[in-house]
Amino acid sequence: MTSLFELAKVLRSKNSGPFELTLDILFDSKENYERVKNSGKISIETICKLYNITEDQVHHLVFFDQALGVKITMARKTSSGTVGDRDVYGAQQHAPLMKIMIE
């Protein structure tokens, strides 16, 4: 088993407007991309468990074969810049993805 952190070239998060967060997983080899895609480990269920959210809060989960990447868009728990927001840019929210283990 190998962690997603070891297989992906880029794991990042960012705001997608003030009310959504986008997670990007990018690969530098088709082999690693296909391994992760075919593992079934990147799913709405997995994202819900990692981020403690419900399925309706995951707005998009898309595999882009041409770009060797995955884009996940979900609702932010706290809108960007409001009282209680601890990450205005949404740039520190990708860490839970690192824990995903791929066979």
GUDREN-75866 format. One record per atom (N, C-alpha, C, O): atom name; residue number from 1; x, y, z; residue in three letters. Coordinates in Angstrom, 3 decimals, m for minus. Each point is the difference from the previous one (the first is absolute). Layout:
BEGIN
+-------+-----+----------+----------+----------+--------+
: atome : num :        u :        v :        w : residu :
+-------+-----+----------+----------+----------+--------+
:    CA : NUM :        X :        Y :        Z :    Ala :
...
+-------+-----+----------+----------+----------+--------+
END
This chain:
BEGIN
+-------+-----+----------+----------+----------+--------+
: atome : num :        u :        v :        w : residu :
+-------+-----+----------+----------+----------+--------+
:     N :   1 :    0.838 :   m1.173 :    0.000 :    Met :
:    CA :   1 :   m0.838 :    1.173 :    0.000 :    Met :
:     C :   1 :    0.892 :    1.248 :    0.000 :    Met :
:     O :   1 :    1.043 :    0.050 :    0.652 :    Met :
:     N :   2 :   m1.493 :    0.936 :   m1.399 :    Thr :
:    CA :   2 :    0.743 :    1.251 :   m0.135 :    Thr :
:     C :   2 :   m0.953 :    1.155 :    0.272 :    Thr :
:     O :   2 :   m1.164 :   m0.040 :   m0.399 :    Thr :
:     N :   3 :    1.657 :    1.057 :    1.071 :    Ser :
:    CA :   3 :   m0.871 :    1.146 :    0.296 :    Ser :
:     C :   3 :   m0.217 :    0.845 :   m1.253 :    Ser :
:     O :   3 :    0.840 :    0.042 :   m0.899 :    Ser :
:     N :   4 :   m1.976 :    0.620 :    0.866 :    Leu :
:    CA :   4 :   m0.290 :    0.920 :   m1.102 :    Leu :
:     C :   4 :    1.059 :    1.090 :   m0.059 :    Leu :
:     O :   4 :    0.358 :    0.463 :   m1.083 :    Leu :
:     N :   5 :    0.140 :   m0.053 :    2.233 :    Phe :
:    CA :   5 :    1.053 :    1.006 :    0.082 :    Phe :
:     C :   5 :    1.230 :   m0.409 :   m0.814 :    Phe :
:     O :   5 :    0.635 :    0.846 :   m0.629 :    Phe :
:     N :   6 :   m0.298 :   m2.136 :    0.639 :    Glu :
:    CA :   6 :    1.166 :   m0.489 :   m0.731 :    Glu :
:     C :   6 :   m0.261 :   m0.146 :   m1.495 :    Glu :
:     O :   6 :    0.929 :    0.118 :   m0.800 :    Glu :
:     N :   7 :   m2.168 :   m0.370 :    0.414 :    Leu :
:    CA :   7 :   m0.325 :   m0.235 :   m1.415 :    Leu :
:     C :   7 :   m0.294 :    1.280 :   m0.777 :    Leu :
:     O :   7 :    0.287 :    0.081 :   m1.194 :    Leu :
:     N :   8 :   m0.850 :    0.906 :    1.856 :    Ala :
:    CA :   8 :   m0.388 :    1.237 :   m0.682 :    Ala :
:     C :   8 :    1.174 :    0.969 :   m0.075 :    Ala :
:     O :   8 :    0.832 :    0.061 :    0.905 :    Ala :
:     N :   9 :   m0.782 :    0.681 :   m1.978 :    Lys :
:    CA :   9 :    1.004 :    1.065 :   m0.148 :    Lys :
:     C :   9 :   m0.448 :    1.249 :    0.768 :    Lys :
:     O :   9 :    0.814 :    0.699 :    0.602 :    Lys :
:     N :  10 :   m2.131 :   m0.433 :   m0.636 :    Val :
:    CA :  10 :   m0.552 :    1.182 :    0.656 :    Val :
:     C :  10 :   m1.270 :   m0.389 :    0.758 :    Val :
:     O :  10 :   m0.893 :   m0.638 :   m0.557 :    Val :
:     N :  11 :    0.823 :    1.020 :    1.807 :    Leu :
:    CA :  11 :   m1.227 :   m0.055 :    0.807 :    Leu :
:     C :  11 :   m0.204 :    1.414 :    0.510 :    Leu :
:     O :  11 :    0.848 :    0.525 :    0.721 :    Leu :
:     N :  12 :   m1.962 :    0.100 :   m1.083 :    Arg :
:    CA :  12 :   m0.201 :    1.380 :    0.439 :    Arg :
:     C :  12 :   m1.484 :    0.286 :    0.198 :    Arg :
:     O :  12 :   m0.874 :   m0.713 :   m0.495 :    Arg :
:     N :  13 :    0.633 :    1.775 :    1.232 :    Ser :
:    CA :  13 :   m1.362 :    0.472 :    0.194 :    Ser :
:     C :  13 :   m0.016 :    1.505 :   m0.200 :    Ser :
:     O :  13 :    1.009 :    0.685 :    0.163 :    Ser :
:     N :  14 :   m2.192 :   m0.191 :   m0.521 :    Lys :
:    CA :  14 :   m0.160 :    1.437 :   m0.206 :    Lys :
:     C :  14 :   m1.486 :    0.326 :    0.005 :    Lys :
:     O :  14 :   m0.843 :   m0.878 :   m0.181 :    Lys :
:     N :  15 :    0.541 :    2.131 :    0.388 :    Asn :
:    CA :  15 :   m1.385 :    0.429 :   m0.082 :    Asn :
:     C :  15 :   m0.498 :   m0.097 :   m1.432 :    Asn :
:     O :  15 :    0.742 :    0.190 :   m0.963 :    Asn :
:     N :  16 :   m2.015 :   m0.491 :    0.866 :    Ser :
:    CA :  16 :   m0.696 :    0.074 :   m1.273 :    Ser :
:     C :  16 :   m1.175 :    0.946 :    0.255 :    Ser :
:     O :  16 :   m1.166 :   m0.393 :   m0.046 :    Ser :
:     N :  17 :    1.512 :    1.636 :    0.311 :    Gly :
:    CA :  17 :   m0.970 :    0.975 :    0.471 :    Gly :
:     C :  17 :   m0.049 :   m0.048 :    1.521 :    Gly :
:     O :  17 :    0.685 :   m0.825 :    0.604 :    Gly :
:     N :  18 :   m1.471 :    1.683 :    0.029 :    Pro :
:    CA :  18 :   m0.011 :    0.068 :    1.461 :    Pro :
:     C :  18 :   m0.716 :   m1.161 :    0.685 :    Pro :
:     O :  18 :    0.154 :   m0.188 :    1.207 :    Pro :
:     N :  19 :   m0.925 :   m0.586 :   m1.947 :    Phe :
:    CA :  19 :   m0.815 :   m1.042 :    0.620 :    Phe :
:     C :  19 :    0.403 :   m1.416 :   m0.386 :    Phe :
:     O :  19 :   m0.600 :   m0.962 :    0.479 :    Phe :
:     N :  20 :    1.608 :    0.817 :   m1.341 :    Glu :
:    CA :  20 :    0.441 :   m1.321 :   m0.443 :    Glu :
:     C :  20 :    1.509 :   m0.139 :    0.119 :    Glu :
:     O :  20 :    0.745 :    0.980 :   m0.036 :    Glu :
:     N :  21 :   m0.325 :   m2.208 :    0.175 :    Leu :
:    CA :  21 :    1.406 :   m0.355 :    0.078 :    Leu :
:     C :  21 :    0.280 :   m1.019 :   m1.100 :    Leu :
:     O :  21 :   m0.797 :   m0.914 :   m0.215 :    Leu :
:     N :  22 :    1.916 :    1.062 :   m0.478 :    Thr :
:    CA :  22 :    0.399 :   m0.947 :   m1.030 :    Thr :
:     C :  22 :    1.273 :   m0.710 :    0.421 :    Thr :
:     O :  22 :    0.955 :    0.627 :    0.456 :    Thr :
:     N :  23 :   m0.954 :   m1.941 :   m0.615 :    Leu :
:    CA :  23 :    1.175 :   m0.835 :    0.236 :    Leu :
:     C :  23 :    0.488 :   m0.491 :   m1.342 :    Leu :
:     O :  23 :   m0.789 :   m0.508 :   m0.797 :    Leu :
:     N :  24 :    2.079 :    0.651 :    0.531 :    Asp :
:    CA :  24 :    0.602 :   m0.471 :   m1.249 :    Asp :
:     C :  24 :    1.018 :   m1.085 :    0.315 :    Asp :
:     O :  24 :    0.811 :    0.135 :    0.916 :    Asp :
:     N :  25 :   m0.868 :   m1.211 :   m1.691 :    Ile :
:    CA :  25 :    0.985 :   m1.074 :    0.077 :    Ile :
:     C :  25 :    0.550 :   m0.163 :   m1.408 :    Ile :
:     O :  25 :   m0.737 :   m0.365 :   m0.916 :    Ile :
:     N :  26 :    2.028 :    0.634 :    0.735 :    Leu :
:    CA :  26 :    0.620 :   m0.043 :   m1.324 :    Leu :
:     C :  26 :    1.154 :   m0.996 :    0.002 :    Leu :
:     O :  26 :    0.710 :   m0.144 :    0.994 :    Leu :
:     N :  27 :   m0.537 :   m0.533 :   m2.109 :    Phe :
:    CA :  27 :    1.020 :   m1.031 :   m0.132 :    Phe :
:     C :  27 :    0.955 :    0.326 :   m1.138 :    Phe :
:     O :  27 :   m0.365 :    0.690 :   m0.952 :    Phe :
:     N :  28 :    1.595 :   m1.192 :    1.059 :    Asp :
:    CA :  28 :    0.964 :    0.205 :   m1.081 :    Asp :
:     C :  28 :    0.213 :   m1.275 :   m0.814 :    Asp :
:     O :  28 :    0.845 :   m0.036 :   m0.894 :    Asp :
:     N :  29 :   m1.618 :   m1.015 :    1.207 :    Ser :
:    CA :  29 :    0.077 :   m1.214 :   m0.818 :    Ser :
:     C :  29 :   m1.388 :   m0.605 :   m0.154 :    Ser :
:     O :  29 :   m0.800 :   m0.014 :    0.935 :    Ser :
:     N :  30 :    0.541 :   m0.475 :   m2.113 :    Lys :
:    CA :  30 :   m1.288 :   m0.648 :   m0.282 :    Lys :
:     C :  30 :   m0.166 :   m1.240 :    0.875 :    Lys :
:     O :  30 :   m1.107 :   m0.324 :    0.430 :    Lys :
:     N :  31 :    2.212 :   m0.360 :   m0.173 :    Glu :
:    CA :  31 :   m0.039 :   m1.208 :    0.820 :    Glu :
:     C :  31 :   m0.532 :    0.298 :    1.409 :    Glu :
:     O :  31 :   m0.886 :   m0.702 :    0.488 :    Glu :
:     N :  32 :    1.416 :    1.726 :    0.156 :    Asn :
:    CA :  32 :   m0.463 :    0.354 :    1.344 :    Asn :
:     C :  32 :   m1.440 :    0.498 :   m0.015 :    Asn :
:     O :  32 :   m0.788 :   m0.342 :    0.882 :    Asn :
:     N :  33 :    0.445 :    1.150 :   m1.884 :    Tyr :
:    CA :  33 :   m1.373 :    0.497 :   m0.127 :    Tyr :
:     C :  33 :   m0.980 :   m1.165 :   m0.131 :    Tyr :
:     O :  33 :   m1.003 :   m0.053 :    0.712 :    Tyr :
:     N :  34 :    1.289 :   m0.866 :   m1.610 :    Glu :
:    CA :  34 :   m0.883 :   m1.143 :   m0.231 :    Glu :
:     C :  34 :   m0.082 :   m0.894 :    1.237 :    Glu :
:     O :  34 :   m1.062 :   m0.536 :    0.316 :    Glu :
:     N :  35 :    2.170 :    0.379 :    0.369 :    Arg :
:    CA :  35 :    0.024 :   m0.812 :    1.223 :    Arg :
:     C :  35 :   m0.965 :    0.574 :    1.039 :    Arg :
:     O :  35 :   m0.779 :   m0.733 :    0.610 :    Arg :
:     N :  36 :    0.841 :    2.042 :   m0.421 :    Val :
:    CA :  36 :   m0.879 :    0.655 :    0.974 :    Val :
:     C :  36 :   m1.445 :   m0.039 :   m0.488 :    Val :
:     O :  36 :   m0.901 :   m0.336 :    0.768 :    Val :
:     N :  37 :    0.674 :    0.670 :   m2.016 :    Lys :
:    CA :  37 :   m1.358 :    0.022 :   m0.553 :    Lys :
:     C :  37 :   m0.649 :   m1.375 :    0.113 :    Lys :
:     O :  37 :   m1.152 :   m0.110 :    0.418 :    Lys :
:     N :  38 :    1.878 :   m0.928 :   m0.784 :    Asn :
:    CA :  38 :   m0.552 :   m1.355 :   m0.004 :    Asn :
:     C :  38 :   m0.129 :   m0.609 :    1.393 :    Asn :
:     O :  38 :   m0.685 :   m1.007 :    0.179 :    Asn :
:     N :  39 :    1.338 :    1.613 :    0.799 :    Ser :
:    CA :  39 :   m0.066 :   m0.535 :    1.368 :    Ser :
:     C :  39 :   m1.373 :    0.202 :    0.637 :    Ser :
:     O :  39 :   m0.387 :   m0.742 :    0.903 :    Ser :
:     N :  40 :   m0.342 :    1.747 :   m1.376 :    Gly :
:    CA :  40 :   m1.295 :    0.309 :    0.588 :    Gly :
:     C :  40 :    0.094 :    0.738 :    1.329 :    Gly :
:     O :  40 :   m1.016 :    0.237 :    0.653 :    Gly :
:     N :  41 :    2.220 :    0.123 :   m0.254 :    Lys :
:    CA :  41 :    0.199 :    0.663 :    1.285 :    Lys :
:     C :  41 :   m0.391 :    1.477 :   m0.020 :    Lys :
:     O :  41 :   m0.287 :    0.576 :    1.049 :    Lys :
:     N :  42 :    0.273 :    0.037 :   m2.226 :    Ile :
:    CA :  42 :   m0.434 :    1.388 :   m0.111 :    Ile :
:     C :  42 :   m1.475 :   m0.034 :   m0.392 :    Ile :
:     O :  42 :   m0.350 :   m0.210 :   m1.161 :    Ile :
:     N :  43 :   m0.496 :    0.420 :    2.156 :    Ser :
:    CA :  43 :   m1.444 :   m0.084 :   m0.217 :    Ser :
:     C :  43 :   m0.692 :    1.027 :    0.890 :    Ser :
:     O :  43 :    0.606 :    0.570 :    0.908 :    Ser :
:     N :  44 :   m1.866 :   m0.351 :   m1.184 :    Ile :
:    CA :  44 :   m0.778 :    0.916 :    0.828 :    Ile :
:     C :  44 :   m0.042 :   m0.508 :    1.440 :    Ile :
:     O :  44 :    0.092 :    0.782 :    0.946 :    Ile :
:     N :  45 :   m0.232 :   m2.086 :   m0.793 :    Glu :
:    CA :  45 :   m0.045 :   m0.583 :    1.350 :    Glu :
:     C :  45 :    1.299 :    0.283 :    0.762 :    Glu :
:     O :  45 :   m0.031 :    0.356 :    1.178 :    Glu :
:     N :  46 :    1.162 :   m0.516 :   m1.850 :    Thr :
:    CA :  46 :    1.296 :    0.253 :    0.632 :    Thr :
:     C :  46 :    0.121 :    1.463 :    0.413 :    Thr :
:     O :  46 :    0.426 :    0.301 :    1.115 :    Thr :
:     N :  47 :   m0.799 :    0.602 :   m2.009 :    Ile :
:    CA :  47 :    0.086 :    1.438 :    0.297 :    Ile :
:     C :  47 :   m0.909 :    0.348 :    1.177 :    Ile :
:     O :  47 :    0.387 :    0.783 :    0.867 :    Ile :
:     N :  48 :   m1.570 :   m1.348 :   m0.829 :    Cys :
:    CA :  48 :   m0.923 :    0.263 :    1.108 :    Cys :
:     C :  48 :    0.597 :   m0.448 :    1.333 :    Cys :
:     O :  48 :   m0.108 :    0.711 :    0.999 :    Cys :
:     N :  49 :    0.731 :   m1.874 :   m0.979 :    Lys :
:    CA :  49 :    0.610 :   m0.497 :    1.231 :    Lys :
:     C :  49 :    1.191 :    0.868 :    0.416 :    Lys :
:     O :  49 :    0.134 :    0.357 :    1.170 :    Lys :
:     N :  50 :    0.723 :   m0.022 :   m2.130 :    Leu :
:    CA :  50 :    1.193 :    0.790 :    0.324 :    Leu :
:     C :  50 :   m0.321 :    1.397 :    0.509 :    Leu :
:     O :  50 :    0.674 :    0.515 :    0.893 :    Leu :
:     N :  51 :   m1.701 :    0.091 :   m1.463 :    Tyr :
:    CA :  51 :   m0.310 :    1.390 :    0.320 :    Tyr :
:     C :  51 :   m1.238 :    0.152 :    0.889 :    Tyr :
:     O :  51 :   m0.436 :    1.115 :    0.290 :    Tyr :
:     N :  52 :   m0.122 :   m2.251 :    0.137 :    Asn :
:    CA :  52 :   m1.164 :    0.002 :    0.886 :    Asn :
:     C :  52 :   m1.131 :    0.859 :   m0.573 :    Asn :
:     O :  52 :   m0.524 :    0.896 :    0.662 :    Asn :
:     N :  53 :    0.166 :   m1.199 :   m1.915 :    Ile :
:    CA :  53 :   m1.077 :    0.712 :   m0.689 :    Ile :
:     C :  53 :   m0.978 :   m1.025 :   m0.566 :    Ile :
:     O :  53 :    0.272 :   m1.201 :   m0.001 :    Ile :
:     N :  54 :   m1.408 :    1.689 :   m0.476 :    Thr :
:    CA :  54 :   m1.002 :   m0.868 :   m0.611 :    Thr :
:     C :  54 :    0.165 :   m0.002 :   m1.517 :    Thr :
:     O :  54 :    0.642 :    0.886 :   m0.565 :    Thr :
:     N :  55 :   m1.225 :   m1.881 :   m0.082 :    Glu :
:    CA :  55 :    0.153 :   m0.137 :   m1.455 :    Glu :
:     C :  55 :   m0.489 :    1.229 :   m0.760 :    Glu :
:     O :  55 :    0.583 :    0.355 :   m1.025 :    Glu :
:     N :  56 :   m1.623 :    0.292 :    1.494 :    Asp :
:    CA :  56 :   m0.515 :    1.173 :   m0.707 :    Asp :
:     C :  56 :    0.941 :    1.194 :    0.087 :    Asp :
:     O :  56 :   m0.169 :    0.972 :   m0.737 :    Asp :
:     N :  57 :    1.157 :   m1.030 :    1.624 :    Gln :
:    CA :  57 :    0.984 :    1.077 :    0.105 :    Gln :
:     C :  57 :    1.157 :   m0.177 :   m0.984 :    Gln :
:     O :  57 :    0.806 :    0.912 :   m0.182 :    Gln :
:     N :  58 :   m0.726 :   m2.075 :   m0.449 :    Val :
:    CA :  58 :    0.997 :   m0.230 :   m1.053 :    Val :
:     C :  58 :   m0.666 :    0.375 :   m1.319 :    Val :
:     O :  58 :   m0.890 :   m0.706 :   m0.474 :    Val :
:     N :  59 :    1.316 :    1.807 :   m0.109 :    His :
:    CA :  59 :   m0.654 :    0.505 :   m1.204 :    His :
:     C :  59 :    0.506 :   m0.654 :   m1.276 :    His :
:     O :  59 :   m0.772 :   m0.208 :   m0.936 :    His :
:     N :  60 :    2.065 :   m0.120 :    0.887 :    His :
:    CA :  60 :    0.582 :   m0.637 :   m1.184 :    His :
:     C :  60 :    1.143 :   m0.905 :    0.428 :    His :
:     O :  60 :    0.749 :    0.318 :    0.924 :    His :
:     N :  61 :   m0.626 :   m1.434 :   m1.597 :    Leu :
:    CA :  61 :    1.180 :   m0.853 :    0.100 :    Leu :
:     C :  61 :    0.234 :   m0.507 :   m1.417 :    Leu :
:     O :  61 :   m0.744 :   m0.842 :   m0.503 :    Leu :
:     N :  62 :    1.784 :    1.364 :   m0.129 :    Val :
:    CA :  62 :    0.226 :   m0.267 :   m1.423 :    Val :
:     C :  62 :    1.426 :   m0.482 :   m0.235 :    Val :
:     O :  62 :    0.958 :    0.598 :    0.491 :    Val :
:     N :  63 :   m0.827 :   m1.685 :   m1.246 :    Phe :
:    CA :  63 :    1.304 :   m0.476 :   m0.460 :    Phe :
:     C :  63 :    0.224 :    0.572 :   m1.398 :    Phe :
:     O :  63 :   m0.818 :   m0.210 :   m0.895 :    Phe :
:     N :  64 :    1.924 :    0.934 :    0.704 :    Phe :
:    CA :  64 :    0.346 :    0.565 :   m1.304 :    Phe :
:     C :  64 :    1.143 :   m0.821 :   m0.581 :    Phe :
:     O :  64 :    1.167 :    0.230 :    0.319 :    Phe :
:     N :  65 :   m1.510 :   m1.188 :   m1.172 :    Asp :
:    CA :  65 :    1.014 :   m0.902 :   m0.562 :    Asp :
:     C :  65 :    1.069 :    0.748 :   m0.786 :    Asp :
:     O :  65 :    1.184 :   m0.316 :    0.110 :    Asp :
:     N :  66 :   m1.593 :    1.307 :   m0.902 :    Gln :
:    CA :  66 :    0.955 :    0.728 :   m0.836 :    Gln :
:     C :  66 :    1.029 :    0.760 :    0.823 :    Gln :
:     O :  66 :    1.140 :    0.169 :   m0.431 :    Gln :
:     N :  67 :   m1.536 :    0.290 :    1.616 :    Ala :
:    CA :  67 :    0.895 :    0.795 :    0.843 :    Ala :
:     C :  67 :    0.647 :   m0.831 :    1.112 :    Ala :
:     O :  67 :    0.791 :    0.519 :    0.788 :    Ala :
:     N :  68 :   m1.130 :   m1.802 :   m0.729 :    Leu :
:    CA :  68 :    0.496 :   m0.877 :    1.073 :    Leu :
:     C :  68 :   m0.306 :    0.608 :    1.363 :    Leu :
:     O :  68 :    0.870 :    0.084 :    0.867 :    Leu :
:     N :  69 :   m2.121 :    0.339 :   m0.693 :    Gly :
:    CA :  69 :   m0.353 :    0.655 :    1.249 :    Gly :
:     C :  69 :   m1.413 :   m0.286 :    0.465 :    Gly :
:     O :  69 :   m0.844 :   m0.489 :   m0.751 :    Gly :
:     N :  70 :    0.617 :    0.808 :    2.005 :    Val :
:    CA :  70 :   m1.303 :   m0.142 :    0.636 :    Val :
:     C :  70 :   m0.341 :    1.343 :    0.637 :    Val :
:     O :  70 :    0.847 :    0.626 :    0.636 :    Val :
:     N :  71 :   m2.090 :   m0.191 :   m0.812 :    Lys :
:    CA :  71 :   m0.466 :    1.240 :    0.609 :    Lys :
:     C :  71 :   m1.239 :   m0.319 :    0.824 :    Lys :
:     O :  71 :   m0.955 :   m0.615 :   m0.475 :    Lys :
:     N :  72 :    1.009 :    1.055 :    1.727 :    Ile :
:    CA :  72 :   m1.114 :   m0.212 :    0.919 :    Ile :
:     C :  72 :   m0.415 :    1.371 :    0.509 :    Ile :
:     O :  72 :    0.829 :    0.753 :    0.509 :    Ile :
:     N :  73 :   m2.107 :   m0.428 :   m0.644 :    Thr :
:    CA :  73 :   m0.508 :    1.269 :    0.497 :    Thr :
:     C :  73 :   m1.068 :   m0.294 :    1.040 :    Thr :
:     O :  73 :   m0.907 :   m0.802 :   m0.225 :    Thr :
:     N :  74 :    1.032 :    1.469 :    1.372 :    Met :
:    CA :  74 :   m0.951 :   m0.228 :    1.083 :    Met :
:     C :  74 :   m0.315 :    1.315 :    0.696 :    Met :
:     O :  74 :    0.719 :    0.989 :   m0.135 :    Met :
:     N :  75 :   m1.806 :   m1.009 :    0.877 :    Ala :
:    CA :  75 :   m0.403 :    1.182 :    0.751 :    Ala :
:     C :  75 :    0.984 :    0.240 :    1.137 :    Ala :
:     O :  75 :    0.468 :   m0.940 :    0.643 :    Ala :
:     N :  76 :   m0.163 :    2.201 :   m0.407 :    Arg :
:    CA :  76 :    0.811 :    0.367 :    1.167 :    Arg :
:     C :  76 :   m0.897 :   m0.019 :    1.228 :    Arg :
:     O :  76 :   m1.173 :    0.366 :   m0.080 :    Arg :
:     N :  77 :    1.722 :   m0.794 :    1.221 :    Lys :
:    CA :  77 :   m0.763 :    0.019 :    1.251 :    Lys :
:     C :  77 :   m0.251 :    1.430 :    0.449 :    Lys :
:     O :  77 :   m1.068 :    0.307 :    0.530 :    Lys :
:     N :  78 :    2.044 :    0.567 :   m0.737 :    Thr :
:    CA :  78 :   m0.098 :    1.415 :    0.335 :    Thr :
:     C :  78 :    0.411 :    0.788 :   m1.230 :    Thr :
:     O :  78 :    1.054 :   m0.267 :   m0.578 :    Thr :
:     N :  79 :   m1.854 :    1.218 :    0.173 :    Ser :
:    CA :  79 :    0.354 :    0.752 :   m1.206 :    Ser :
:     C :  79 :    1.282 :    0.800 :    0.231 :    Ser :
:     O :  79 :    0.300 :    0.426 :    1.116 :    Ser :
:     N :  80 :    0.427 :   m0.242 :   m2.180 :    Ser :
:    CA :  80 :    1.301 :    0.655 :    0.043 :    Ser :
:     C :  80 :   m0.098 :    1.411 :    0.571 :    Ser :
:     O :  80 :   m0.799 :    0.816 :   m0.458 :    Ser :
:     N :  81 :    1.629 :   m0.545 :    1.467 :    Gly :
:    CA :  81 :    0.099 :    1.337 :    0.560 :    Gly :
:     C :  81 :   m0.997 :    0.343 :    1.082 :    Gly :
:     O :  81 :    0.058 :    1.093 :    0.563 :    Gly :
:     N :  82 :   m0.977 :   m2.002 :   m0.254 :    Thr :
:    CA :  82 :   m0.965 :    0.306 :    1.057 :    Thr :
:     C :  82 :    0.576 :   m0.359 :    1.368 :    Thr :
:     O :  82 :    1.028 :   m0.670 :    0.095 :    Thr :
:     N :  83 :   m1.688 :    1.114 :    0.938 :    Val :
:    CA :  83 :    0.417 :   m0.301 :    1.365 :    Val :
:     C :  83 :    0.088 :   m1.522 :    0.161 :    Val :
:     O :  83 :   m0.924 :   m0.732 :   m0.355 :    Val :
:     N :  84 :    2.028 :    0.290 :    0.884 :    Gly :
:    CA :  84 :    0.199 :   m1.436 :    0.213 :    Gly :
:     C :  84 :    0.735 :   m0.698 :   m1.132 :    Gly :
:     O :  84 :    0.375 :   m1.164 :    0.140 :    Gly :
:     N :  85 :   m0.162 :    1.844 :   m1.257 :    Asp :
:    CA :  85 :    0.749 :   m0.601 :   m1.108 :    Asp :
:     C :  85 :    1.474 :   m0.049 :    0.376 :    Asp :
:     O :  85 :    0.603 :    1.023 :    0.327 :    Asp :
:     N :  86 :   m0.030 :   m2.219 :   m0.377 :    Arg :
:    CA :  86 :    1.399 :   m0.170 :    0.401 :    Arg :
:     C :  86 :    0.939 :   m0.128 :   m1.196 :    Arg :
:     O :  86 :    1.213 :   m0.117 :    0.176 :    Arg :
:     N :  87 :   m1.761 :    0.139 :   m1.389 :    Asp :
:    CA :  87 :    0.819 :   m0.136 :   m1.207 :    Asp :
:     C :  87 :   m0.663 :    0.795 :   m1.124 :    Asp :
:     O :  87 :   m0.711 :   m0.567 :   m0.830 :    Asp :
:     N :  88 :    0.942 :    1.868 :    0.807 :    Val :
:    CA :  88 :   m0.681 :    0.907 :   m0.929 :    Val :
:     C :  88 :    0.140 :   m0.440 :   m1.451 :    Val :
:     O :  88 :   m0.950 :    0.124 :   m0.772 :    Val :
:     N :  89 :    2.112 :   m0.635 :    0.389 :    Tyr :
:    CA :  89 :    0.247 :   m0.379 :   m1.389 :    Tyr :
:     C :  89 :   m0.334 :   m1.458 :   m0.295 :    Tyr :
:     O :  89 :    0.018 :   m0.412 :   m1.159 :    Tyr :
:     N :  90 :   m0.317 :   m0.358 :    2.169 :    Gly :
:    CA :  90 :   m0.295 :   m1.415 :   m0.209 :    Gly :
:     C :  90 :    1.223 :   m0.801 :   m0.388 :    Gly :
:     O :  90 :   m0.125 :   m1.099 :   m0.539 :    Gly :
:     N :  91 :    1.303 :    1.630 :    0.805 :    Ala :
:    CA :  91 :    1.244 :   m0.607 :   m0.486 :    Ala :
:     C :  91 :    0.580 :   m1.068 :    0.920 :    Ala :
:     O :  91 :    1.030 :   m0.591 :   m0.323 :    Ala :
:     N :  92 :   m1.662 :    0.335 :    1.447 :    Gln :
:    CA :  92 :    0.554 :   m0.973 :    0.951 :    Gln :
:     C :  92 :   m0.939 :   m1.182 :    0.228 :    Gln :
:     O :  92 :    0.089 :   m0.673 :    1.027 :    Gln :
:     N :  93 :   m0.978 :    0.419 :   m1.970 :    Gln :
:    CA :  93 :   m1.027 :   m1.013 :    0.219 :    Gln :
:     C :  93 :    0.253 :   m1.328 :   m0.707 :    Gln :
:     O :  93 :   m0.844 :   m0.895 :    0.056 :    Gln :
:     N :  94 :    1.974 :    0.755 :   m0.711 :    His :
:    CA :  94 :    0.284 :   m1.226 :   m0.755 :    His :
:     C :  94 :    0.639 :   m1.102 :    0.836 :    His :
:     O :  94 :    0.094 :   m1.139 :   m0.458 :    His :
:     N :  95 :    0.344 :    1.451 :    1.668 :    Ala :
:    CA :  95 :    0.737 :   m0.965 :    0.828 :    Ala :
:     C :  95 :   m0.716 :   m1.340 :    0.202 :    Ala :
:     O :  95 :    0.667 :   m1.033 :   m0.055 :    Ala :
:     N :  96 :   m1.981 :    0.989 :    0.283 :    Pro :
:    CA :  96 :   m0.636 :   m1.309 :    0.174 :    Pro :
:     C :  96 :    0.172 :   m0.951 :   m1.196 :    Pro :
:     O :  96 :   m0.018 :   m1.220 :    0.167 :    Pro :
:     N :  97 :    0.184 :    1.781 :   m1.361 :    Leu :
:    CA :  97 :    0.197 :   m0.852 :   m1.187 :    Leu :
:     C :  97 :    1.294 :   m0.811 :    0.092 :    Leu :
:     O :  97 :    0.091 :   m1.098 :   m0.548 :    Leu :
:     N :  98 :    0.892 :    1.638 :    1.233 :    Met :
:    CA :  98 :    1.303 :   m0.660 :    0.094 :    Met :
:     C :  98 :   m0.100 :   m1.377 :    0.641 :    Met :
:     O :  98 :    0.828 :   m0.870 :   m0.270 :    Met :
:     N :  99 :   m1.820 :    0.666 :    1.105 :    Lys :
:    CA :  99 :   m0.149 :   m1.247 :    0.755 :    Lys :
:     C :  99 :   m0.595 :   m1.145 :   m0.802 :    Lys :
:     O :  99 :    0.055 :   m1.148 :    0.441 :    Lys :
:     N : 100 :   m0.614 :    1.429 :   m1.594 :    Ile :
:    CA : 100 :   m0.645 :   m1.044 :   m0.811 :    Ile :
:     C : 100 :    1.066 :   m0.998 :   m0.462 :    Ile :
:     O : 100 :    1.018 :    0.377 :   m0.581 :    Ile :
:     N : 101 :   m1.275 :   m1.632 :    0.850 :    Met :
:    CA : 101 :    0.934 :   m1.067 :   m0.407 :    Met :
:     C : 101 :   m0.522 :   m0.689 :   m1.254 :    Met :
:     O : 101 :   m1.177 :   m0.349 :   m0.090 :    Met :
:     N : 102 :    2.074 :    0.159 :   m0.877 :    Ile :
:    CA : 102 :   m0.348 :   m0.597 :   m1.291 :    Ile :
:     C : 102 :    0.727 :   m1.341 :   m0.133 :    Ile :
:     O : 102 :    1.198 :   m0.095 :    0.267 :    Ile :
:     N : 103 :   m1.933 :   m0.933 :   m0.680 :    Glu :
:    CA : 103 :    0.633 :   m1.322 :   m0.187 :    Glu :
:     C : 103 :    0.786 :   m0.045 :   m1.277 :    Glu :
:     O : 103 :    0.597 :   m1.028 :   m0.321 :    Glu :
+-------+-----+----------+----------+----------+--------+
END
